[in-house]
Amino acid sequence: MVLRLLRGKDGRLSAYAPAAGGIARWTETRPGGPNWAGPEWLDVPGLTACSIGQGSDGYVHLVGLREKRAPDDQIDVDVVHATQYQTGRPTTVWHSLGTPHPKDAERARRVTVVSTVVGKEGAVHVVVRNAGGGISARRQDAKGKWSGWVDFKGSNVTEGVSTVATKEGRVEFFAPATGAALRWYMTEPGGGLKRGDNLDVNPLPGSVSGVQTGRDSLTHYWRDADTREIVAYRSGADAEPVSLGGATGEGAAAVIQAPVYGYDCTVLAQHEPETRRLAVAAYPTENESAGAWWTPTGEPGLTAPALALDGYGRVVLAALGPGRELLVTRQKTTEPGLALDAWTVV
């Protein structure tokens, strides 16, 4: 379960660290910090997986997989959802969304991946890997009404599904599969999702992420299973995956579009298992051929990097320490390049 760093409508950042049985949450006491409140524990008994998304209205949607012991002593699994309407405030109660397999508890227990994204006018999309190894999703419209589960097909999906949206609300799903990457996309905000061609690539399970990089373009990232390097892909005419090169790592890279010393850049952060440290890189947005130059940061033992812009537009990098404590560093705007302040323990 991945650390998330999100900015509310009031400019304050919140960090969410899901764990078995709940979510730890820290919140800035004012926009730009440096002080934080927390951690506050959001109790979700039985939580085994969690995804957190945010819409343009600032609402935070928390979606997870929950295990419950049934009367026959079997374990039942369902997808659950809660909403946080204001920064640092309590969430709604957790509501069950069921699973794509409501009449088959054994198949429901094989739903193991969950992801969420918010599209046009606050429409929430919840995506899971179903028991058949494909993708199923439910959608909540702007009025709060949920659709039923829709089977988007696909096969051999592995760990991790990236769900991303443009600011206008055009949504894409991107899933690693055995020897391929699968993509579903909207041609216009709020429309239906179409299946794209499979990409003939070899993504490492659990390594996909994505971000908006242009007015109506989304860039997807994954880690090549053979080289462990980050690969970028953006759909379009003659689009081809491009390796960013440089340091290798593990897990999904955190990624954000941000100004770096006056230039529009894409900033990435990853965990390097060899050094047990984090590394950051930046390159001109949508110019992957420039490559990414990775710079180590932080002490050994930091994991789960997350990126966001704070209330002053500075890049903020957060991570979890060995004891799951939250550590934060911010961009120095007075120095060239992507210079970061010293790490502080929240």
N, C-alpha and C positions, 0 to 999 in steps of 0.2 A: 504494500500500500504506500502511495507516493505522498510526500510532503507537498502541500499547495500553499501558495502565497497570493492573496487576492486583495485588491483595493476596493473599498466601499465607495458609495456615492459621496460620503463626507471626506474622502481623501485618506482615511486611515487604512493601514494594512492589517490583515489578519492572516495568521499562519495556522494551517490545519495539518495535524499529524495523525492520521488514522492508525489504529492498532486493534488487536483482537479485543472485541467488547466495547469499543468506543472510539472517540476522537479527542485528542488534546488540541485546545485552541488558545492562541495568544493574540492579543489585539493591541495596536498602538494606542497610547493614551491621547495623542494628538497627531495630525498629519505630519509626516516627515520624522517622527520620533523625537529623541532617541529612546524614550521610555515606553515600556510595554506592560500590559496587564496579563496575568496568567502564569502558568497554564490553567485553563478551566477544562474540566473533564466533561465531555458530552457522552453520557452513558447510553450505549446501544448494545444490550445483552445479545450475545450470539453473533455479533458482527464479524465477518471473516474476510470481506473485501469491501473497498469503498472507493468511490469516484466523486469528485467535487467539481461543479461547474458554476459559471456565473453569467447572467445576462446583462444586457446594456442598462437595465433598470437597477443594477446593483444587487439584485436578489441572488443569494447563494443557494444552490441546490445540492443536497447531499444524498447520494444514492449508494446503497450497499447491498451485499448479500448477507442474509441472516439465517442462522441455523437455530432450529427449535426441536426439542425432543418431543416426539409424538407419543400418544397413549400406548402404542404398541412397542415403544422403546426404540423406534427407528428415528433417524434424524430427518426432519423436514427442512427444506430450503426455500426461501422466497426472496424476492427483490423488494427493498424498502426505500422510502423516499421521505425526506423532510426538507423544509425551506427555512432559511434565515433571511428575514426581510430587512434588518438593519444591522450595521456593523456592531459586533460585540453583544448583540441581544440574543435571547434564547431562540431556539428553533421551534418550529411547529412540532406536533407529535409526529412520530414516524408512522407512515401509512404503508401497508403492504400493496405491492403491485403484482403479486403472484409470480408466476414464471411462464415461459412459453409452453410448459407441459403441465397444465393444471390437473390432469387426470392420471398422471404417471409420476408418482413420488420418486421412483428410482431414476427416471430420466431427469427430473428436476434437480436431483442431487448432483448431476453432471454439468449444471450451469456454473461455470467457474470464472468468468470474466465479466466485469461490468464497467461501463463508461457512460458519461453524460455530457451533453452539450446543449446550449440554449440558442435557438435560432430566432427567426423573425418574430417580433412582438412578444417575446418571452416564451415562445413555444419550447418546451423541454423535451429532448430526445434521450431516452434511456436505452442503451445498447448492451446486449449480452452475447456471449458465445453459447449457443444452445447445445443440447445433448448430441446433435448430429454433427457438431463441429463447424456449423455455419453461424450466421449472424441473425439475431432477432431483435426487434426494437418496439418500444411503445412511445407514444408521443402525447404530451399534454399541451393543449392549445392555450391561447392567451386568456381564455375564460376559465381555465382550470379543469377542463374536461379531458379525460384520458381516452385514447384509442385502445383497441385491443392489441395483443401482440401480433406483429407482422413478421413473417419469415422472409428475410432478404436473401436466403440461399447462401451460396458459398460453401466451401468445404476445407477441411484440414487447417482451420484457423488455430493458431497457437496462442501463447500468452500475450495479453496486451492488445487493446484496440484503441486507436487514437480517433477522437471525435472533435472536430474543430469547426468554427464558423467565422464568416466575415462579419464586420460590424453591421452590415445591412441584413445579416441573417441567413446567408446562403451556407448550408451545412454540407460537410463531407465526413464520411466514415472511412477509415484506413486501417486495414487489419493485416498483420503478418500471418503468413501461412507456410506450410511446408513447401519450400522451394519456390515461393511466390509471395507477392503482396496484392491484396484485394482492395478495391476502391469503389465506394458508392458516392454519388454527388448530386447536388441540385443544380439545375441550370439557371434557376432564379430563386431569390429568397422566398421561403414559404412553400415552394413547390414540392413535387414528389422526388424521391431519390431514385436515380438511375444507376445501373451497374456499369462500371467502367471495365476496360480490358484488364486482365491480370498482368501484373508486371513480372517479368522473368528475372527475379532477383532472389537473394537468399538472406532474408532478414533474421536477425537473432531474436528469438522469442522475448517479449517483454521490453523491447527497445524502441518502440515507435512513439513519436510525438509530432506536433504540428503547430503552425502559427500563421496568421494572416501576414503577408509580406507586401501586398500591393492593394490597390483599390478594390479589386475583386479576385485576388489570387491568394491561394493557400499553399504553403510549402510543407511537405511532409518529410520527416526524418526517421531514419532507422539505423541500426548498427549492423554492418555486414557480418554474417555468422563466421566467415573465414578470416577476415582481416581485423574485425572488431572496430573498424573505422566508421565514422558517421557518414551516411549517404543522404543526399537531399534530392527531392523530386517535386516538381511543380507541373501540373498537367498543362497541356497546350500542344500546339502544332510542333511535331518533331521533338517533343520533350523526352529527355533521357535522364536517368539517375546520374548524379554527379557525386563522387567521393570528395569530402572536404579535406581528407588527408590528416597528417599530424598525429597527435597522441591517440592511443586506443583507450577504451574504457569499458564500463559495464552498465547495464540498465539503460533506461531512456534518458536522453539528454533533456535538461530544462532549456527552454528556448523562448525568446522574446524579441520583438522589434523595438529598438530604442535609439535615441540620438546619442552618438559618441563623439564628443568634441566637434559638434556641428554637422556631423555626417549621419545619414540614415543608415543604421547598421542592424544586423541580426546578431544577437548575443546568445551564446550557448554555454552551458555548464554541465560537466559530467564528473563521475566518480572514476578514479583510476585505481584499480585493485592492486597494481604492482607497488605503488607508493602509498596506498591507503589515503590519498589526498584528493581534493577537488581540483579541477582545472577549468579555466574559462577561456573563451575565444570570441572574437567578433570579426565579421567581414561585411563589406558593403552589401546591403540588402539586394537579393536576387542576382548577385554576382558571385555565384558559387565557384566559378573558375579561379577566383582570386585565392581560394584556399582559406583555411582557418589555422591560425597560429595559437596553440594552447599554452596558457601560462598557469603554473601551479599556484594554489592559494590555500591558506588555512593549514592547521596542524593535521597530522595523521589521525585518522579515526572519524573524520566527518563523512556523513553519508547523506543521501536523499536531497540533492540540491534543488532549490526552487528559485525562480526569478519573477520579479515584478517591477513596475515603476511606482515610486512613492508619490506622495502628494505634491512634491516639488519637481517631479519628472526625472528623478535620479534612479538609476538601476540599483535594485536591492537584491542581493544574493543571500539566501537563507539556507541553513542546513541543520541536520540533527547531529549532536555529539554522541559519544559512546554511551552515555546514560540517557539518551533521547532528550537531552536539553536542547533548546533552540539557540542557534548562533546566527548572527546577522552581520553583514558588511554592506556599506553603501558606496556608490560611485563618487569619486572626487571630480567635481566639475571644473576645477581650476587647473587640472593637469591634462596634457594630451593623452590620447589613447584611453583605454578602459582601465583607469587606475582606481583601486578600491581602498577604502579606509581599513584600519585594523579591525579584526573580528571582535565582536562583543557577545558575551553570554547574556541572554535575556533572563 
